[in-house]
C-alpha cells in the first residue's frame, strides 16, 4: 500500500491513538508514513532468509526517530 493511500485511510487522531497504544510517544501532529503503509518486517525477513540472501542474527527495536 502506498503512503498516500494509507494517509487517506487513517486520520491523524486515529494514527496518534494507535501509536500511543503501542507505547510510541508522538510529539508532532504529522501522519506521514503511517505504519500500514509499510511492509511487515517479519514477512520481508522471512522471504529474504528463505531465498538464502541473508540470515537473521538480531531483532532491533527503535528507541526514537528525529526528523527535521
N, C-alpha and C positions, 0 to 999 in steps of 0.2 A: 504494500500500500504506500502511496506517495505521502510526503509530509503535508502537501496541500490538501489532499483528501482527508487525511487524519485530522487536520485542524478543523475541517468542516464538520466532522462527526462528533467532536467533543469540544465543549466550551471551556473557557478559561477557568471558571469556577469549579466545574466538574473535574478538570485536569488537576487543579490545586488540591481538591479533596482526595482524589485517588493517590496522588503523590504523597500527601501528608499521612494517609492511612498506611502507606508503605514505609513510613518513618523518614521521608525525604522532606527537608526543610526548603520551602520556596520563598525567596526574598525579592522576587521581581514578578510583575504580572505578565510574563511572556508565555505564549503557548507554542513557541517554535519547537518543532520536533517532539510532539507528544509520543510517549512510549509505543503506542500502537502503530506508529509509522516505521518502526524498525523491526528487522527480523529477530526471531528468538535466538539468542546467542547459543543456547544449548543445542538447538537443531543445526545451526551452522557448524558448530564444532563437531557434532556427531558426523555430519556429511564429510567434513574435511578429514576427520580421523578414519572414517570408513574407506575413503578414497586413497588412503596411505600418504597424504600430503603432509601431515603433521601428527603429533601425538599430544595428548592432554598432559600437562605437567603441573598446572596450578589453576585455581579459580580466584580471580581478583574481584574485589568489591570496591568501587569508587568511594572515596570519603567526601569528595566535593568537586564542584565544577565552577570555574570562574570565567566569565565572559566579559569582554568589554575593553 
